[in-house]
């Protein structure tokens, strides 16, 4: 068990049922309750992220200084980055265990000082991950995934894998290799690649094809290293359309899947979808999750949300039932996660300055996803919307030609003859409003 040092007034968060008014309790998340044959915790596989929760910017933004109260970051740690890193890890594991969450995620430089060169970077990570492994063994908390930060340091201002300088590319390779090693050491289920600076600000000074070729070359080297070392973590590519780049190569799920297909990497990667990134690409929160799932490429979800009135990545805790139910409906239909989960890539607002606000954010989001799971499971079990959807595509199964087309055995001539024999197609309603009424009946009933 983790110590009770940094949040002494907060006990382990318990499920108290939908009538509870205790803000430090779950109203809908009952971890061991079985829904459609699985405990809720297996459907949801919640994870706490290290960067926003325990490092981040402390509430700092382009217009103001830090605001968040973090009393564990005491002045005596200011000149001892290793001690500060261990302190943050202690805080993290206390919070994670009090929430009853089984997984966590991190970037390499979230948890460990970067150091002055590759050797010091590696030495620091070895030391810190020894400590993290000890905490995992003490608490039973597991690593959902780790990733390398290839966007913060000035060396990556022009990208990492797509940088025009070979030296920078190779420095990024060193970080990727090291993260693969420590991920294996910590039992990480996945390894995420997010290319925040793998893109461009202007086409005038960019060789797009060369940059994409170089990124693919890096991924292929990682695939090769994984095979030679016998590592098993699932590789995940995380799409985002922009920010910090004006245009990012992994724009959205379909763009990322096309990239992987183009370079022969599809069998080695799945996608880590973040709904806030999806909305930045102009889609609904569940869009990329549905697209990735439809083609067997959904690996994991960074479960956050954005503010539709703002044009940047706000990384808010998901509190909208319609969104969480839509996402969980996709996940329920695919039978749940394999190696992935719902990772809270979220940060409290700059004005939410107290440590307890971290608990409120996670509790509210966990409850919103749990209720979304309950609603999605009920919709799927009753099957009303599924039957309506099947009916809409009925002709493809009812007609012999439809099945023949699906099997790739039909010809254009056969389609022409069919169209002639049937005359003008009848207009048939898509029934969108009916679908929405039924969805709302499930979402907002008792």
N, C-alpha and C positions, 0 to 999 in steps of 0.2 A: 504493500500500500504506500501511496505517496504521503509525505508529511503534511501537517496542518499548520503551516507557518505563515503563508502570505495572504491567505483568505480565511483567517481564524473564525470569523463570524458566519461563514457560509458552510453549511453541511453538504453532504452528497445530495444532489438534486434527485428528488423522488417523483414518481408518478402519483398524482392525487386525484385524477379524473377531471372530466370536463366542467364540473361545478367549482373547481378550485379557483380562488382569487389570490392565491399566494404566487407572487411574481417569481419566486425561486422554487417553482415546482413545474412539473410537466402536466398539462391537461390532456394531451392526446398521445404523447410518445410513451408507450409502455413496452419497453425493450423486448421482453420475452413473450409478449402476446402474439399468438399465431394468426397470421393473415394469409389466406390462400396457401396454406401448407408450410409457411416459413415464419419464423419470428420476425417481428418488425425490425430488429437490429440487423438482420441479414438482408432484408429488402433495402434498407436505407444506408447501412455501412457508413455512418457519419465519421467525419475526420475534421480535426482542428488544424488550421494552417499556422505555421510559425511566424511568417513574415509580417502579416498585418496585425496579428494578435500580440506578439511579444517583441517585435522590432519596429517595423514601419517607420513612419516619420514623426511619431509622437503627437500627431494632430497638426503638424506644421503643414502649411500650404503656401502657394506663391505669394500670398498677401499677408501672412501672419506667422508668428513663431509657434513653437510647441505649446500644447494646452493640456495634454493628457497626464493625469497624476499616476505615476508608477513608483510608489514608495520603495520598492525593492531595488531600484537603480540608485543606490546610495553613493555619495561623493567619493567614498574610499575606493570605489570600483573604477573611477574615471580613468586611471592610469594603468589598469590591469585588465586588458581585453579578454584574457582567458577566464579570469574570475567572473567578469561580467557575463560572459557567454554561459558559464556554468550556472550562475544565478538565474538567468532567463530560462534555462532548461529546467531548473528546479520549479520555477513558477509555472512553466508550461505543464509539466506532468502533474502538479497539484490541481490545476484547473481542469485538465483533461479527465483525470480520474473522478473529480467531483461532478463533472457533467455526465459521467458514465459513458464517455465516448471511447471507442476501442482503437482508433487510428489517428495518426497525425501525418503532416507533410512538411517539407522544408526545402529552401534553396541552400546550397552549400555555404554561401557567405551570410545567410541569416544566422546560422548557428555557430559559426566559427570565424575568427578574425582572418582576413584575407592574407595578411603578411606582405612582405616586400618583394617576394619572388615566388616562383612555382614550388621550390623546395620548402619554403616556410609555410606556404598555403597548404601543402600536403601534410607537413608535420602537425600543423594546428588541427587539421581535420582528423587526423589519426587520434590525437589526444582527445578531442571533443567527442568524437563518435564512440570512443571507448566509454566515455562517461554516459552518453546517450544509451548505449547498449546495456549498461548497468541499470539505468532507469527503466528501460523496457522490461528487463527481467524482474525488477522489483514490483512493477505495476501491472504487467500483462498487456500494456499498450503496444500496438504494432505500427510499423511504418507502412502507410499506404503507398507513398511514393516520395522520391527526392528528385531534385533537378538542379541544374547549374545556372547560376546567375551570369548571363552573358550580355547584360545590358546596362548595368550601373556604372562600372568602371569606365573612365574616359577612353581607355584603349578600344572600347567597343562602340565608340560614337558613330562609326560607319558600318556597324554590324560585326558579327563574329564569324559565323560560317560563310557569310556573303561579303566579308570585308575585302576591299581591293588589295590589301597587303597580306602576303603569305604569312608573315611573322604573327600577325594577329590571329589568323586562321589556326595556326599551330598552337598558339597560347590557349585558344578555345578548346582545341583537341585535348590539351592537358587537363583542363577542368572536366571535360566530359568523361575522360578515362577515369579520373579520380572519383568522380561521383558514381560511376558504374561500380567501382571497387567498394566504396563505403556503403552503397545501396545494398550490395550483396552481403556485406558484413552485418548490416542491420536487418536483413530479411525483408527488404522492400519488395512489395508486390509489383510495382510498376516503376518506370523511369520516364519522366516527362521532358519533352523538348518544347520550349516556348521561344519563338523567335521575335522578341520585341523590337529588335533593331535589324532584323533580317528583312529589309525592304529599302525604300528610298524616299527622298524628299523631292528629287527632280530627276526626270529622265535624261536631262541634258548631260549629266555626268555619270550615268549608270548603264552598264552592260548587263541587261536583265538576264539574258540566256546564260552568260558566264557565271553570274552570281547564283542562279538556280542550280546550275551544274555543280558548283562548288558545295552548295548546301547538301545536295544529293550525295556527293562524294563523302562528306562527313558522316552522313547517316549510314552509308554503306560500310565505312570503316568501323563505326560503332556496332553494326550488325556482325561484322567479322570478329571484332574483339569479344563481343558477347558469346559468340559460338566457340571461340578458342578457349575462353575462360570457363565455359560451362555455366554461365549465368542464365537465369530463367525469368527475370523481371520482364513484364510486358512493356515494350516501347510505346509511348503515347505522344502524338503530335497535337499541340494545342493551337487552334485557329484564333486569329484576331485580325480585324481589317486595318486598323490604324492605332496610333498612339503607343509608343513615342514616334514611330515612323509615320509619314503622311500616307504611305501605302505599304502594307505588309504582305509578303508573298503568300502566307497562309491565311488568306482573307476570310474564308468561312469553311464550313465542313466540306462542301462540294469542291471548292478550290483545292483544299488540302488533300482530299481523296484523289482528285485528278493528278496532283503533283506526285503522290505516292505511286499511282498507277503508271504515270509517264516514266518514272525512274525504276520501275520494277521492285518497289518497296512495300507494296500493299500487304504482303503476307507477314511482314515483320512489324508492322505498326497498326495501332488503332488510334482513335482520337480522344482527347480530353477536352470536353466541351464546357465552356463557361458562358452561361446565359447572358451576362452583361456584354461579353464580346459579341455574342450573336445579335443583340439589339443594336450595337454599334454598327453592325453590317446591314442594318435595315430590316432585320427579321424579328419575328416574335421570339420570346425567351425559349420556347420549346423547339423551335424550328430546326436548329442544327442537331439537337439530340435526336429528333425524329429522322432527319436525313442520314445521320451516321448509323442509327439503329437499322434503318431500312436496308442498308447495304452491308450489315454485319461488321461495322467499323466503330461502334460505340464502345469505348473502353472505360471512361470514368467521367465524372461531372464535377466541375468547380461550381458548387451551388451557391451562387450569389444573384444579385439583381442590380439593375441600374436605374437611374432617374431619367425617364423619357424626355424630360424638359431640358436635360443637359447633354452636351455632345462629347462627354468623355467617360472614362471608366470609373464609376463611383464606388464599385465593390460594396454594395450595401447587403445587409442580411435579408434573405428572402422572407417576406411577410405577406405575400399575396397568394391566397388560396387557389385562385384560378390558375396561376402559373405553376404552382407546385403540383396541383392535381394533374395538369396537362403533362408535365414532365414525368410524374410517377405513372401515368397511364402508358407512356412509351416504355418505361422500364418494366412495368408489370407484364406488358405484352411480350417483351423479349425474355421473360423468365427471371429477371433480376440481373445483378452484376456478377461477373466472374472474378476478375482481379481488381476491378475498380470500386468506386463508392461515391458518396456525396461529400465532397471536401468543401468546408466553409472558407472559401477565398474571399473573406469579408472583413471589413473594419468598422469599428464603431465610428459614429460621426464625431467631428472635431469638438462639438459642444458636449458630447457624452464623455465627460472627463474622469469619472470615478471608476475604479477597478471593477465594481459590481456591474457596471454597464457592459463589460465583456460577457458576463454571465447572462444578462438580459438578452443580448443579441443572439447568443447561441441557443438559449432556451426557446426564445420566440421562433427562431428559424427551424429548430428541431421539431417543435410542435406543429409549425405550419407544414412541414414536409410529412410529418406523421399523419396529420389530418388529410393532406393531399393523397397519401397512400390509402387511407381508409376510403376516401371518396372514389379513387381510381379503381380500387379492388371491387367496390360495390358495383360500379359501372360495368366492369369487365365480367363479374360473376352473373349479373342480371342479363347481360348480353344484348340489351335493346339497341344500343348504338351500333354494336357489331353487326347485328342483323340488318339494320338499315344500310350500313356500309356495304355489306355483301349484296344486298338487293340492288344497290346502285350499279354494281359491276356484273350483275347476273348474266347478261348476254354473253359474256366472255366464256362462261362455263356451260351455259345452256345450249349454245350454238357450236356445232362441230368445227366450224371454221375458226372460231375464237380459240379453241384448244389447239388447233393446228398452228395458228399464228404464234401462240405462246411457246410451242415446241420448236419453232423455227423451221417449220416444214411447208408453210404456205407460200404462194407466189403473188405478185402484184396482179396477175391476170385473174386469179381466183377472187381477189378482193374486188376487182372491177365488176366481175360477173355478179357477185353477191350484192353490190350496191345497186346495179341495174335491176336485179330481181326484186329488190325491196322498195325501190322508189325513193322519194324524199324522206329523210329521217324524221321521226317524230321528236318534238321538243319535250324533254323530260326534266322535271325540276330537280335541282341539286339539294333542295330541302335544307339549306344552311340554317335558316331561322328555326326550323324544327329541331335540328341537332343542338342549336344553342339553348333552346327551351329545355330540352331534356338534360343537357349538361347542367344548367342552372338548377334544375329540380334536384339533382343529386348534390350539387355543391352547397346549396343553401337550405336544404331540409334539415330537420333536427339531428 
